[in-house]
Amino acid sequence: MSQFAAISHSNSVVFGGRKKAAKTTQTKTGRITWSFLLVSLICAAGVFYIFEVNNAATQGYKIQSLEKQAQELSDSNEKLKIKEAELRSMYNIEEKTKDLNMTAPKDVSYLTLPGNVAMK
C-alpha cells in the first residue's frame, strides 16, 4: 500500500488518509421563495389577462363603429339610387326643359344613308 499526503482545511498534512471532498453549500429554496414566485406569476397572469380583455373590448368598439359606418353608407347609397331614378324620370326631364325655356322639336326628319353605316 502506498501512502500519500492530503491537505485538509487546517493546512496540516495527514499521511495515509484520503482527501475528503470539500462540502459544497447548496442554496436551498424555501417556502418563502416558492410562494413569492407563485404570487409573482399569478400577478403577471392577472396583468396579462386584464390587458387582453381591454384589447378585446377596444377591438369590439372599433368593429361596432365600422359596422355602423357601413350601414350608414349602405343607406346613403340606397337614397342616391332613388334620387338618380327620380332625376332620370321623363316627368322630371320635361319639367327641366320648361325651366330652361327649351321647346319641343317640330317637323322631325330623319336622314337615311345607303348601306350599314353603324356596322363599319
N, C-alpha and C positions, 0 to 999 in steps of 0.2 A: 504494500500500500504506500501510496505516495502522500506526502504531506504538502500542504500549500498554505500560503498566508492569506488571510482575509482581513479586510479593513472594515471596522464597524463604525458606528456613528461617533464613538468617543475617540476615534482616530488611533485606537490601540490595535496592535497586531495580535491575532489569535492564530496559533498554529494548530493544524489538524481539524479545524472545523470548517464547515461550509458557510459560504456567504449567504446571509438571509436577504431575501428581496426586500427592498425598502417599501414600506407601506405607502400606497398612494391614497391620497384623500379624495374621495369621490363626493361631488356635490349632490346632496340629496334634495330632491324637490319635495317639499312638504305639502300638506293640505292647503296651506295659505296660498302657495304659488299656483297650484292647480285651480283653486277657487278663483283667484284673480284672473287667470287665463280664461276660465269658463265665463265669468262675468264680462270680461272684455269682449269675448266672442259673441255673447248674447247682445251686448250693446251695439257692436258693429253690425250684426244681423238686423237689429231694430232700425238703425240709421239707414241701412241699405233698403229695408222694406218701406220705410217712410218716403225715401227718395223715389222709389219705383211707383208707389201709389200716387204721389204727387205728379210724376211724369205721365202716368196713365190718365189722370184727371185732366191735365193740361191738353193732352192729345185728344181727349174726348170733347173738350170745349172747341178745339180747332176744327174737328170733324163736324161738329154740330153747326158751327159758323159757316163752314164751306157748303154743307148741305142746304142751309137756309139761303145762302147766296145763289146756289144752283137753282133752287126753287123760284127765287125772285127773277132770275134770268129767263127761266122757262116761261113764267107768267108774262114777262115783258115781251118775249118772242111771240107768244100767242096774241097779245094785244097788237103787236106790229103786223102780224099776218092779217088780222081783222081789218086794221087800218088800210093795209095795202088793197084788200079786196074791195073796201068801200071806195078808195080812190080810183080803182080800175073800173068801177061800175059805169054803165052807159049813162045813167041818170047824172052822175057826178061830172062826167065829161061834158055832157050837154050844158050843165049849169056853168061850168068853167068857160065854155065857148061864149056864152051870153055875157059873162063878166068881162071877157077880153074883147068884146064887140066884134066877134067873128061871125061870119054869115055862113049859112049852109050853101053848098055849091049847087048851081043850076045848070041845066043842059050839060050833063056829063057825057063826054065822048071818049071812047076807048080806042087806042091805037093798036092795030093788028099788024104784026110783022110776018113776013113769009118764013116758014121753017121753025125749027125749035131753037129759039134763042136761049132759053134758060138751060138747055141741055148741053151747051157747049162748054 
